[in-house]
Amino acid sequence: MLHELVDSLVHAGAPGAAACFAVQGDETLAAAAGDVTPDDVFSIGSVTKTFVATAALRLAEARVLDLDRPGAGATWCRLTSPYECS
């Protein structure tokens, strides 16, 4: 199924596509099509914004994170910063 996914992206006009899935304790699955290989390295770029937003919404859906209480809803997560707030 992973191979079909990357093939469909190239068929839709992408010059190349690669995907990799790893689950702890399971085999890693990798596929590539077009001008890339499974061993190519890509910059993560702005993809992290979509990942974080999706994770936040999933946590809100599970009622672990309250989106109406910025920062206060994530009591299980402690962030530290080398910068002092003034």
TABELVEN-V338269 format. One record per pair of residues at least 24 apart in sequence whose C-alpha atoms are under 10 Angstrom apart, sorted by the first residue. I is the first residue (numbers start at 1). GAP is how many residues later the second one is. If there is no record, write none. Layout:
i=I gap=GAP
i=I gap=GAP
//
This chain:
i=1 gap=30
i=2 gap=27
i=2 gap=28
i=2 gap=29
i=2 gap=30
i=3 gap=26
i=3 gap=27
i=3 gap=28
i=3 gap=29
i=3 gap=30
i=4 gap=27
i=4 gap=28
i=4 gap=29
i=5 gap=26
i=5 gap=27
i=5 gap=28
i=6 gap=24
i=6 gap=25
i=6 gap=26
i=6 gap=27
i=6 gap=28
i=7 gap=24
i=7 gap=25
i=7 gap=26
i=7 gap=27
i=8 gap=25
i=9 gap=24
i=9 gap=25
i=10 gap=24
i=10 gap=25
i=18 gap=24
//
